[in-house]
């Protein structure tokens, strides 16, 4: 997951169904991956929490009237940046039934006494929303430990 002498390694990827029971597992997996990259235990937990919040936000708030068919998460560490891309698609691999703007708006609304986007930005300050073909995405990033 980190750069090696031979160059960057491929990203760590995970695909999930829209089943909401998996979001906590995602946070734990990505917290451990962040720790392996050299983040402190506290920072790693916060990174995992940010990824979990983004995934849960897409599942619960980005798709209020539609089933979220699949969420693809990639985690890469290249060029001094940790990037986590949360991509989501609609049924049958087609285009997502909502736009990135819908998800951004949903993550910006108060839920359970907090704003999910604020929680995400505590550990992953750079957040971008967009579309790549039929896949809507939320990309979270921050500098790697020791990067200038």
C-alpha positions as a Markdown table, in Angstrom:
| # | Residue | x | y | z |
|---|---|---|---|---|
| 1 | Unk | 0.0 | 0.0 | 0.0 |
| 2 | Unk | 2.9 | 2.3 | 0.4 |
| 3 | Unk | 5.5 | 3.3 | -2.1 |
| 4 | Unk | 8.4 | 0.9 | -2.5 |
| 5 | Unk | 11.8 | 1.2 | -4.1 |
| 6 | Unk | 10.2 | -0.1 | -7.3 |
| 7 | Unk | 7.4 | 2.6 | -7.3 |
| 8 | Unk | 3.9 | 2.8 | -5.9 |
| 9 | Unk | 2.1 | -0.4 | -5.1 |
| 10 | Unk | -1.4 | -1.1 | -6.4 |
| 11 | Unk | -4.3 | 0.2 | -4.3 |
| 12 | Unk | -6.1 | -1.9 | -1.7 |
| 13 | Unk | -9.6 | -2.4 | -3.0 |
| 14 | Unk | -12.8 | -3.7 | -1.5 |
| 15 | Unk | -16.3 | -4.1 | -3.0 |
| 16 | Unk | -19.5 | -4.3 | -0.9 |
| 17 | Unk | -23.2 | -4.8 | -1.6 |
| 18 | Unk | -25.5 | -2.1 | -0.3 |
| 19 | Unk | -26.0 | -4.1 | 2.9 |
| 20 | Unk | -25.7 | -1.6 | 5.7 |
| 21 | Unk | -24.4 | -4.3 | 8.1 |
| 22 | Unk | -20.9 | -4.0 | 6.6 |
| 23 | Unk | -20.1 | -0.4 | 7.2 |
| 24 | Unk | -18.4 | -1.0 | 10.6 |
| 25 | Unk | -16.1 | -3.7 | 9.1 |
| 26 | Unk | -15.0 | -1.1 | 6.5 |
| 27 | Unk | -14.0 | 1.3 | 9.2 |
| 28 | Unk | -11.9 | -1.3 | 11.0 |
| 29 | Unk | -10.2 | -2.6 | 7.8 |
| 30 | Unk | -9.2 | 0.9 | 6.7 |
| 31 | Unk | -8.1 | 2.0 | 10.1 |
| 32 | Unk | -5.7 | -1.0 | 10.2 |
| 33 | Unk | -4.5 | -0.2 | 6.7 |
| 34 | Unk | -3.8 | 3.4 | 7.7 |
| 35 | Unk | -1.9 | 2.2 | 10.7 |
| 36 | Unk | 0.3 | 0.0 | 8.5 |
| 37 | Unk | 1.1 | 3.2 | 6.5 |
| 38 | Unk | 2.6 | 4.8 | 9.6 |
| 39 | Unk | -0.3 | 6.8 | 11.0 |
| 40 | Unk | -0.6 | 6.9 | 14.7 |
| 41 | Unk | -3.3 | 4.6 | 16.2 |
| 42 | Unk | -5.5 | 7.6 | 16.9 |
| 43 | Unk | -5.1 | 9.0 | 13.4 |
| 44 | Unk | -5.7 | 5.6 | 11.9 |
| 45 | Unk | -8.9 | 5.1 | 13.9 |
| 46 | Unk | -10.1 | 8.6 | 12.7 |
| 47 | Unk | -9.3 | 7.7 | 9.1 |
| 48 | Unk | -11.3 | 4.4 | 9.5 |
| 49 | Unk | -14.1 | 6.4 | 11.0 |
| 50 | Unk | -14.1 | 8.8 | 8.1 |
| 51 | Unk | -14.2 | 6.0 | 5.5 |
| 52 | Unk | -17.0 | 4.3 | 7.5 |
| 53 | Unk | -19.0 | 7.6 | 7.7 |
| 54 | Unk | -18.6 | 8.1 | 3.9 |
| 55 | Unk | -19.7 | 4.6 | 3.1 |
| 56 | Unk | -22.7 | 4.7 | 5.6 |
| 57 | Unk | -23.6 | 8.1 | 4.3 |
| 58 | Unk | -23.8 | 6.8 | 0.8 |
| 59 | Unk | -25.8 | 3.8 | 1.8 |
| 60 | Unk | -28.3 | 5.6 | 4.1 |
| 61 | Unk | -28.5 | 9.1 | 2.9 |
| 62 | Unk | -27.3 | 9.1 | -0.7 |
| 63 | Unk | -29.9 | 6.6 | -1.8 |
| 64 | Unk | -33.1 | 7.5 | 0.1 |
| 65 | Unk | -35.5 | 6.1 | -2.6 |
| 66 | Unk | -33.2 | 3.6 | -4.3 |
| 67 | Unk | -31.1 | 0.5 | -3.4 |
| 68 | Unk | -27.4 | 1.0 | -3.4 |
| 69 | Unk | -26.3 | -2.0 | -5.5 |
| 70 | Unk | -22.5 | -1.9 | -5.0 |
| 71 | Unk | -19.9 | 0.3 | -3.3 |
| 72 | Unk | -16.3 | 0.0 | -4.4 |
| 73 | Unk | -13.6 | 1.4 | -2.1 |
| 74 | Unk | -10.0 | 1.9 | -3.2 |
| 75 | Unk | -7.2 | 3.0 | -0.8 |
| 76 | Unk | -3.9 | 4.1 | -2.3 |
| 77 | Unk | -0.8 | 5.8 | -1.1 |
| 78 | Unk | 1.1 | 7.5 | -3.9 |
| 79 | Unk | 3.0 | 10.8 | -4.2 |
| 80 | Unk | 2.8 | 11.5 | -0.5 |
| 81 | Unk | -1.0 | 11.3 | -0.4 |
| 82 | Unk | -3.4 | 8.8 | 1.1 |
| 83 | Unk | -6.5 | 8.7 | -1.2 |
| 84 | Unk | -9.6 | 6.7 | -0.5 |
| 85 | Unk | -12.1 | 6.6 | -3.3 |
| 86 | Unk | -15.7 | 5.5 | -2.4 |
| 87 | Unk | -17.5 | 4.7 | -5.7 |
| 88 | Unk | -21.1 | 3.7 | -6.0 |
| 89 | Unk | -23.3 | 2.3 | -8.7 |
| 90 | Unk | -26.9 | 1.6 | -9.2 |
| 91 | Unk | -28.6 | -1.7 | -10.0 |
| 92 | Unk | -27.1 | -4.0 | -12.7 |
| 93 | Unk | -23.9 | -1.9 | -12.7 |
| 94 | Unk | -25.7 | 1.0 | -14.4 |
| 95 | Unk | -25.4 | 4.6 | -13.5 |
| 96 | Unk | -26.0 | 5.6 | -9.9 |
| 97 | Unk | -29.6 | 6.8 | -9.4 |
| 98 | Unk | -28.3 | 9.9 | -7.6 |
| 99 | Unk | -25.6 | 12.4 | -8.4 |
| 100 | Unk | -22.5 | 13.3 | -6.5 |
| 101 | Unk | -24.2 | 16.6 | -5.6 |
| 102 | Unk | -27.0 | 14.6 | -4.0 |
| 103 | Unk | -24.6 | 12.7 | -1.9 |
| 104 | Unk | -22.6 | 15.8 | -1.0 |
| 105 | Unk | -25.8 | 17.5 | 0.1 |
| 106 | Unk | -26.9 | 14.4 | 2.1 |
| 107 | Unk | -23.5 | 14.2 | 3.9 |
| 108 | Unk | -23.7 | 17.9 | 4.7 |
| 109 | Unk | -27.0 | 17.6 | 6.6 |
| 110 | Unk | -27.2 | 17.1 | 10.3 |
| 111 | Unk | -27.7 | 13.4 | 11.2 |
| 112 | Unk | -27.8 | 12.0 | 14.8 |
| 113 | Unk | -26.5 | 15.3 | 16.1 |
| 114 | Unk | -23.5 | 15.8 | 13.8 |
| 115 | Unk | -22.8 | 16.5 | 10.2 |
| 116 | Unk | -21.2 | 13.5 | 8.5 |
| 117 | Unk | -19.1 | 15.6 | 6.2 |
| 118 | Unk | -17.6 | 17.4 | 9.2 |
| 119 | Unk | -16.7 | 14.0 | 10.7 |
| 120 | Unk | -15.1 | 12.9 | 7.5 |
| 121 | Unk | -13.0 | 16.1 | 7.2 |
| 122 | Unk | -11.6 | 15.7 | 10.7 |
| 123 | Unk | -9.3 | 13.0 | 9.5 |
| 124 | Unk | -9.5 | 13.4 | 5.7 |
| 125 | Unk | -9.5 | 17.1 | 5.0 |
| 126 | Unk | -9.7 | 17.0 | 1.3 |
| 127 | Unk | -13.1 | 15.7 | 0.0 |
| 128 | Unk | -14.1 | 15.7 | -3.6 |
| 129 | Unk | -17.4 | 14.5 | -5.2 |
| 130 | Unk | -17.9 | 13.6 | -8.8 |
| 131 | Unk | -18.6 | 11.1 | -11.5 |
| 132 | Unk | -16.4 | 8.8 | -13.5 |
| 133 | Unk | -18.5 | 7.2 | -16.3 |
| 134 | Unk | -21.5 | 5.6 | -14.6 |
| 135 | Unk | -19.9 | 5.6 | -11.2 |
| 136 | Unk | -20.5 | 8.4 | -8.7 |
| 137 | Unk | -17.7 | 8.9 | -6.2 |
| 138 | Unk | -16.6 | 10.6 | -3.0 |
| 139 | Unk | -12.7 | 10.9 | -2.8 |
| 140 | Unk | -11.1 | 11.5 | 0.6 |
| 141 | Unk | -7.5 | 12.4 | 0.9 |
| 142 | Unk | -4.7 | 13.6 | 3.2 |
| 143 | Unk | -1.0 | 13.7 | 3.4 |
| 144 | Unk | 0.9 | 10.6 | 4.3 |
| 145 | Unk | 2.9 | 10.6 | 7.6 |
| 146 | Unk | 6.3 | 12.3 | 6.9 |
| 147 | Unk | 5.2 | 13.7 | 3.6 |
| 148 | Unk | 6.2 | 17.4 | 3.1 |
